[in-house]
Amino acid sequence: MKKTILVIDENLTRRKETVERLSFLKKDAVIREAETVEEALGITANEDICAVVIDEKFAADSAELFKKPGVKVYAAFKKSSISLIRAMGQKGIKVITYPVADLNIDTGLEGVSIDTKEEADAPGSLAEVVVFLSPKGGTGKTLLAVSFAVAARRNSSKKVCLVDLAWPSGGAADILRFWPPRSVMDLNAAPEYVSEKIIKNVAPEHPQTNINAAVVINDFHTKGPILTPQLSRKIISVIARHHDLLVVDTGAYSESVEAVLPFADRVFFVTDPLISSIVKTYRLFDFLRKLNRIPVENSAVIINFYNSRYGDIAEDVQSLFKTRVFLVPFDYSVIENLNEEKLPITVNPRSAFSKSILNLAAENNQPMHSRRLFNLFRK
């Protein structure tokens, strides 16, 4: 008796198209279709199922219902991402993209063709990628990203790499007082030759903090955009294979930032407490959310503030973004440390700023979807 391939999709036109595209497998299997999960479960009770292709609307909540010995489950999405591929992969579910095709029944349905850039550039390891993002400069992203990377390294045995894509500021290099012979900018000369060997030279270990750092070295004589989307994607892809955690300072939002987002497991939107800044940040957050460019359930807002009177705005911001909010107090000691060319989190770990960053790094090790509103200023 032939086995059955089950296609679940409430969209009739798309469902018929998927069935048609899989018709070449009819010599090996029966192609059945269902409009709802309930209808599909009824079919599985009576037939020998070998594969299930389930639409993205049902995949998150129902794909695991079809996981049985000998049954391959494929979640079909209009657009995939690295974080999505990882999340589904942990459940034993393969992500594929529309139009669905090339399920190889003869080899036990192991060979699935997914022609997406995100999949092609996926890191070889499951390195976690944390992105610090803002619609504008001057919100303190770079100091937060550097401090977060240092704190994450101190809190665990993870191999951490800070990736500075905020050209042309070169802020991370200045904060770390670290100017290696080669920088991220050098990769622009021949992006096709970006390799693991070259990346190791561009992201050496910072001796005082034991993090690796791929930084931008400030050069205002350089003309034009240095970091193209393709180069940014390649840098993240290669570095991720050799680290447990990547902390990415993207700089102000641009096309290069958009190229990095498919790799992001977590995105921190950084803002100052001014109403205009919060509104701009929300517009960017809402834009990326609607386009499905960010892992919304693992996104959060960081409010970097100087005056303690802003400490009570977290709940208002949370109600606007409907996501977690972290408050990071930026006191005068931080300015003093930076003026003395010292990293606040290393020389003054008991300051309110350092404690909040250390707590944020510790929180990052927990499943983010289960976190409560976390007011770091009051901890």
C-alpha positions as CSV (number, residue, x, y, z in Angstrom):
1,M,0.0,0.0,0.0
2,K,1.3,3.5,-0.9
3,K,2.2,5.9,1.8
4,T,0.4,9.3,2.1
5,I,1.8,12.8,1.8
6,L,-0.5,15.2,3.6
7,V,-0.8,18.9,2.6
8,I,-2.4,21.2,5.2
9,D,-3.3,24.7,4.1
10,E,-6.6,26.7,4.4
11,N,-5.8,28.7,1.3
12,L,-7.4,26.7,-1.5
13,T,-5.3,28.2,-4.4
14,R,-2.0,27.7,-2.6
15,R,-3.0,24.2,-1.4
16,K,-3.8,23.1,-5.0
17,E,-0.5,24.6,-6.2
18,T,1.4,22.7,-3.6
19,V,-0.4,19.4,-4.5
20,E,0.4,20.0,-8.2
21,R,4.0,20.7,-7.5
22,L,4.3,17.5,-5.6
23,S,2.5,15.5,-8.2
24,F,5.7,14.0,-9.5
25,L,5.7,11.9,-6.3
26,K,2.4,10.2,-7.1
27,K,4.2,7.0,-8.3
28,D,5.5,6.6,-4.7
29,A,2.8,8.2,-2.6
30,V,-0.8,9.4,-2.4
31,I,-1.1,13.2,-2.1
32,R,-3.9,14.1,0.2
33,E,-5.0,17.7,1.2
34,A,-6.7,19.2,4.2
35,E,-8.1,22.6,4.9
36,T,-7.8,22.4,8.7
37,V,-5.7,20.7,11.3
38,E,-8.8,18.8,12.6
39,E,-9.5,17.4,9.1
40,A,-5.8,16.5,8.7
41,L,-5.8,14.6,12.0
42,G,-8.7,12.6,10.8
43,I,-6.8,11.5,7.7
44,T,-3.7,10.5,9.8
45,A,-5.9,8.2,11.9
46,N,-6.8,6.1,8.9
47,E,-3.8,6.3,6.5
48,D,-0.1,5.5,6.6
49,I,1.5,9.0,6.6
50,C,5.1,9.5,5.5
51,A,5.2,13.3,5.3
52,V,3.2,16.3,6.3
53,V,3.5,19.8,4.7
54,I,1.8,22.3,7.0
55,D,1.2,26.0,6.3
56,E,2.8,28.6,8.4
57,K,-0.6,29.6,10.0
58,F,-0.9,26.2,11.6
59,A,2.8,25.3,12.0
60,A,3.7,27.1,15.2
61,D,0.9,25.5,17.3
62,S,0.1,22.3,15.4
63,A,3.1,21.0,13.5
64,E,4.3,18.9,16.5
65,L,0.9,17.0,16.5
66,F,2.0,15.2,13.4
67,K,5.5,14.2,14.7
68,K,5.5,10.4,14.8
69,P,8.1,7.8,14.0
70,G,8.6,7.6,10.3
71,V,6.7,10.9,9.6
72,K,8.6,13.9,8.2
73,V,7.0,17.3,9.0
74,Y,7.7,20.3,6.9
75,A,6.5,23.8,7.8
76,A,6.0,25.9,4.7
77,F,6.5,29.7,5.1
78,K,6.4,32.6,2.7
79,K,9.7,33.7,4.0
80,S,12.2,31.9,6.2
81,S,14.9,33.2,8.6
82,I,17.8,31.8,10.5
83,S,15.9,32.1,13.9
84,L,12.9,30.4,12.4
85,I,14.9,27.5,11.0
86,R,16.6,27.0,14.3
87,A,13.4,27.2,16.4
88,M,11.6,24.7,14.2
89,G,14.7,22.5,13.9
90,Q,14.8,22.1,17.7
91,K,11.3,20.6,17.4
92,G,12.4,18.3,14.6
93,I,10.5,20.2,11.9
94,K,12.1,21.3,8.7
95,V,11.3,24.8,7.3
96,I,10.7,25.1,3.6
97,T,9.5,28.1,1.6
98,Y,6.8,28.5,-1.0
99,P,6.5,27.4,-3.7
100,V,6.8,23.9,-2.2
101,A,8.7,21.3,-4.3
102,D,11.5,18.7,-4.3
103,L,10.4,16.4,-1.4
104,N,12.5,13.3,-2.2
105,I,10.3,10.3,-1.3
106,D,12.9,7.8,-2.5
107,T,15.5,8.8,0.1
108,G,13.1,9.0,3.0
109,L,12.2,12.6,2.4
110,E,15.6,13.7,3.6
111,G,16.4,15.9,0.5
112,V,14.6,19.2,0.7
113,S,15.5,22.0,-1.6
114,I,15.3,25.4,0.0
115,D,16.6,28.2,-2.2
116,T,16.8,31.1,0.2
117,K,19.8,33.3,1.1
118,E,19.1,32.9,4.8
119,E,19.5,29.2,4.5
120,A,22.6,29.4,2.3
121,D,24.3,31.8,4.7
122,A,23.2,30.0,7.9
123,P,26.0,29.6,10.4
124,G,27.5,26.1,10.7
125,S,27.0,26.3,14.5
126,L,24.1,27.4,16.6
127,A,25.7,30.6,17.7
128,E,23.3,33.0,19.4
129,V,23.1,36.4,17.7
130,V,22.1,39.4,19.7
131,V,21.6,42.7,17.8
132,F,21.6,46.2,19.3
133,L,19.5,48.4,17.0
134,S,18.2,52.0,16.8
135,P,16.7,54.3,14.2
136,K,19.3,56.9,14.9
137,G,22.8,57.5,16.3
138,G,23.6,58.9,19.8
139,T,21.4,56.6,21.9
140,G,24.3,54.8,23.6
141,K,24.0,51.6,21.5
142,T,27.8,51.1,21.2
143,L,28.6,51.4,24.9
144,L,25.7,49.1,25.7
145,A,26.7,46.5,23.1
146,V,30.4,46.5,24.2
147,S,29.4,46.3,27.9
148,F,26.9,43.6,27.2
149,A,29.5,41.5,25.4
150,V,32.0,41.9,28.2
151,A,29.3,41.0,30.8
152,A,28.2,38.0,28.8
153,R,31.7,36.7,28.7
154,R,32.2,37.2,32.5
155,N,28.9,35.5,33.3
156,S,29.7,32.3,31.4
157,S,32.3,30.3,29.5
158,K,30.8,31.2,26.2
159,K,33.1,32.3,23.4
160,V,31.8,35.8,22.7
161,C,32.5,38.1,19.7
162,L,31.5,41.7,19.4
163,V,30.8,42.7,15.8
164,D,30.9,46.5,15.1
165,L,29.0,47.4,11.9
166,A,28.5,51.0,12.9
167,W,30.6,52.6,10.2
168,P,32.1,55.2,10.2
169,S,32.0,56.0,13.9
170,G,34.5,53.4,15.1
171,G,33.0,53.8,18.6
172,A,33.6,50.2,19.8
173,A,37.3,50.4,19.1
174,D,37.6,53.7,21.0
175,I,35.6,52.3,24.0
176,L,37.8,49.2,24.1
177,R,41.0,51.1,23.4
178,F,41.6,48.4,20.8
179,W,42.8,49.0,17.3
180,P,43.9,45.7,15.7
181,P,46.0,45.8,12.5
182,R,43.0,44.7,10.4
183,S,39.4,45.9,10.8
184,V,36.0,45.3,9.4
185,M,36.6,48.0,6.8
186,D,39.5,46.0,5.3
187,L,37.0,43.3,4.2
188,N,35.4,45.7,1.8
189,A,38.3,45.6,-0.6
190,A,37.6,42.0,-1.7
191,P,34.3,40.7,-0.1
192,E,34.3,37.6,-2.2
193,Y,37.4,36.5,-0.3
194,V,36.0,36.8,3.2
195,S,37.0,33.5,4.8
196,E,37.4,31.9,8.2
197,K,41.1,32.6,8.1
198,I,40.7,36.3,7.3
199,I,37.9,36.7,9.8
200,K,40.2,35.4,12.6
201,N,42.6,38.2,11.9
202,V,39.8,40.8,11.8
203,A,38.2,39.6,15.1
204,P,41.2,39.0,17.5
205,E,40.9,38.6,21.2
206,H,40.8,41.7,23.3
207,P,43.3,40.9,26.1
208,Q,41.6,42.8,28.9
209,T,38.1,41.4,28.5
210,N,38.7,38.0,26.7
211,I,36.1,38.8,24.1
212,N,36.9,38.7,20.4
213,A,36.1,42.0,18.6
214,A,35.6,42.8,15.0
215,V,35.7,46.6,15.0
216,V,35.5,49.5,12.6
217,I,38.6,51.7,12.7
218,N,37.6,55.3,12.1
219,D,38.8,56.6,8.7
220,F,37.0,59.7,7.5
221,H,39.0,59.8,4.3
222,T,37.2,56.7,3.1
223,K,34.4,57.6,0.6
224,G,31.1,55.9,0.2
225,P,29.4,53.1,2.2
226,I,31.8,50.5,3.4
227,L,29.5,47.8,4.6
228,T,27.2,46.5,1.9
229,P,24.3,44.2,2.8
230,Q,26.1,41.3,1.2
231,L,29.3,41.9,3.1
232,S,27.5,42.4,6.4
233,R,25.7,39.1,5.9
234,K,29.0,37.3,5.0
235,I,30.8,38.7,8.1
236,I,28.1,37.5,10.5
237,S,27.8,34.1,8.7
238,V,31.5,33.3,9.0
239,I,32.1,34.7,12.5
240,A,29.1,32.8,13.9
241,R,30.8,29.5,13.1
242,H,33.5,30.0,15.7
243,H,31.6,31.6,18.6
244,D,28.8,30.8,21.0
245,L,27.5,34.4,21.2
246,L,27.7,37.3,18.7
247,V,26.8,40.8,19.9
248,V,26.2,43.0,16.9
249,D,26.2,46.8,17.1
250,T,24.5,47.8,13.9
251,G,24.7,51.5,14.0
252,A,21.7,53.5,12.8
253,Y,19.2,51.6,10.7
254,S,20.3,50.9,7.1
255,E,20.1,48.3,4.3
256,S,23.2,46.6,5.9
257,V,21.3,46.3,9.2
258,E,18.4,44.6,7.3
259,A,20.8,42.0,5.9
260,V,21.9,41.1,9.5
261,L,18.4,40.7,11.0
262,P,17.7,37.2,9.5
263,F,20.5,36.0,11.8
264,A,19.1,37.6,14.9
265,D,17.9,35.5,17.8
266,R,17.3,38.6,20.0
267,V,17.0,42.2,19.1
268,F,17.4,45.1,21.6
269,F,15.9,48.4,20.4
270,V,17.9,51.1,22.1
271,T,16.4,54.6,22.8
272,D,16.9,57.5,25.1
273,P,13.8,58.6,27.2
274,L,12.8,61.6,25.0
275,I,9.3,61.2,23.5
276,S,10.6,61.9,20.0
277,S,13.2,59.1,20.3
278,I,10.7,56.6,21.7
279,V,8.2,57.4,18.9
280,K,11.0,56.9,16.2
281,T,12.0,53.7,17.8
282,Y,8.5,52.4,17.9
283,R,7.9,53.2,14.3
284,L,11.0,51.2,13.4
285,F,9.9,48.3,15.7
286,D,6.4,48.3,14.2
287,F,7.7,48.4,10.6
288,L,10.0,45.4,11.2
289,R,7.4,43.5,13.1
290,K,4.8,43.9,10.3
291,L,7.4,42.7,7.7
292,N,8.3,39.7,9.9
293,R,11.9,40.8,10.0
294,I,12.5,40.4,13.7
295,P,11.9,37.7,16.3
296,V,9.2,39.7,18.1
297,E,8.9,37.3,21.0
298,N,12.6,37.8,21.7
299,S,12.8,41.5,21.2
300,A,13.0,44.1,23.9
301,V,13.5,47.9,24.4
302,I,16.4,49.3,26.3
303,I,15.9,52.9,27.6
304,N,19.3,54.4,28.3
305,F,18.8,57.4,30.6
306,Y,20.7,59.9,32.7
307,N,18.1,61.6,34.9
308,S,16.5,59.3,37.5
309,R,13.1,61.1,36.9
310,Y,12.8,58.9,33.7
311,G,12.8,55.7,35.8
312,D,9.0,55.5,35.9
313,I,8.4,55.4,32.1
314,A,9.0,51.7,31.6
315,E,5.4,50.6,31.9
316,D,4.2,53.2,29.5
317,V,6.8,52.2,27.0
318,Q,5.9,48.5,27.5
319,S,2.2,49.2,26.8
320,L,3.2,50.9,23.5
321,F,5.6,48.2,22.3
322,K,3.9,45.3,24.0
323,T,7.3,43.8,24.7
324,R,9.9,43.7,27.5
325,V,11.5,47.0,28.7
326,F,14.9,47.3,30.3
327,L,16.1,50.5,32.1
328,V,19.8,51.3,32.1
329,P,20.8,54.2,34.3
330,F,23.7,56.2,32.8
331,D,25.3,58.1,35.7
332,Y,28.2,60.6,35.7
333,S,30.7,57.9,36.8
334,V,30.3,56.3,33.3
335,I,31.4,59.6,31.7
336,E,34.3,59.9,34.0
337,N,35.4,56.3,33.2
338,L,35.2,56.9,29.5
339,N,37.1,60.2,29.8
340,E,39.9,58.3,31.6
341,E,39.9,55.7,28.7
342,K,38.5,53.0,31.0
343,L,35.6,50.6,30.4
344,P,33.0,51.3,33.1
345,I,31.9,47.7,33.5
346,T,35.4,46.5,34.3
347,V,36.7,49.3,36.5
348,N,33.4,50.1,38.3
349,P,31.3,46.9,38.4
350,R,29.2,48.1,41.3
351,S,27.8,51.2,39.6
352,A,24.1,51.3,38.8
353,F,25.1,51.2,35.1
354,S,27.3,48.1,35.4
355,K,24.9,46.2,37.6
356,S,22.1,46.8,35.1
357,I,24.3,45.5,32.2
358,L,25.4,42.4,34.3
359,N,21.7,41.7,35.1
360,L,20.8,42.1,31.5
361,A,23.5,39.6,30.4
362,A,22.3,37.2,33.1
363,E,18.7,37.6,32.0
364,N,19.8,36.9,28.4
365,N,20.7,33.3,29.4
366,Q,17.1,32.6,30.3
367,P,14.3,31.8,27.8
368,M,13.3,35.3,26.8
369,H,9.6,34.5,26.1
370,S,9.1,33.8,29.8
371,R,10.6,37.0,31.1
372,R,8.6,39.6,33.0
373,L,9.0,43.4,32.8
374,F,12.5,43.8,34.2
375,N,13.2,47.2,35.7
376,L,17.0,47.0,36.0
377,F,17.2,50.4,37.7
378,R,15.3,49.1,40.7
379,K,17.1,45.8,41.1
